[in-house]
Amino acid sequence: MDYNQLSTFYWLDQVKRVRDVLDRINGQTQAAVPGRVVPDRDDLALGAGRSLNAAIVFTDICKFSSRPSGTAAQQNDLLRVLNLYFSEMTKVAEEYGGTVEKNTGDGLMAYFEDNAGEPKELGCKRALASAMTMMYVNENALNPILERSSIEPIKFRIGIDYGPVTIAQLGAARRFAGLVAIGATANIASKMLNQAEPGDILIGEDVHKQVPAAWNQYCSVQNLNTGWVYVSSGLPYWFYRFTGRWKGPL
């Protein structure tokens, strides 16, 4: 994986994957089938967790809840959109060495550990490269498909923060269980989305400190008064808008 650019080989492989996913979705006579009960899931070991330093990425589809969903046909269209979107965004995160821990209905959360990926690289750089690829895929692969089907294109936003988190599995067996990221880093990345506009990538101060030198030109202060401060110094914790985008595969 090249974290400094979008390679032609990677992009062509991704276009093929999008087409394969679309063919699979279109091959279903109905994306949602009637059912009487929630499917069973295997029992999971609960209460376990591990601590690590990581870049936490949250994405959120903008105004998705306002899309028409009153009829079965409209719900089926939304399900197809989500299927296509999550299939690709999850795959992109994983290809950059990220781990997708949950989706949030119309978004997802992933973490990028330091010194992971192939080749190994810091979590912040891989998270930013992944975010740029997500934006490029959405605009150049997913939205053209949706527009040809007269479906409203997707706009989403991304928040990224970095620091110590504990990844834990919480819940009750056979009722609800899921993986969550515990810590201020995950909270900040999630809350950051409230200050983001459609198409934005916002990053926290601790991510900004690790932005590669060549990418610093794409960082501008978005908010000086975020409400968050460093505990050790009391200094404010700033948010930045990252405007770097891939121009195309090279």
Buried (B, 14 or more C-beta within 10 A) or exposed (E): BEBEBBEEEBBEEBBEBBEEBBEEBEEEEEBEEEEEEEEEEEEBEEEEBEEBBBBBBBBBBBEBEEBEBEEEEEBBBBBBBBBBBBBBBBBBBEBBBBBBBEBEEBBBBBBBBBEBBEEEBBBBBBBBBBBBBBBBBBBBBBBEBBEEEEBBEBBBBBBBBBBEBEBBBBBEEEEEBEBBBBBBBBBBBBBBBEBBEEBBBBBBBBBBEBBBEEBEEBBEEBBEEBEBEEEEEEEBBBBBBBEBBBEEBE
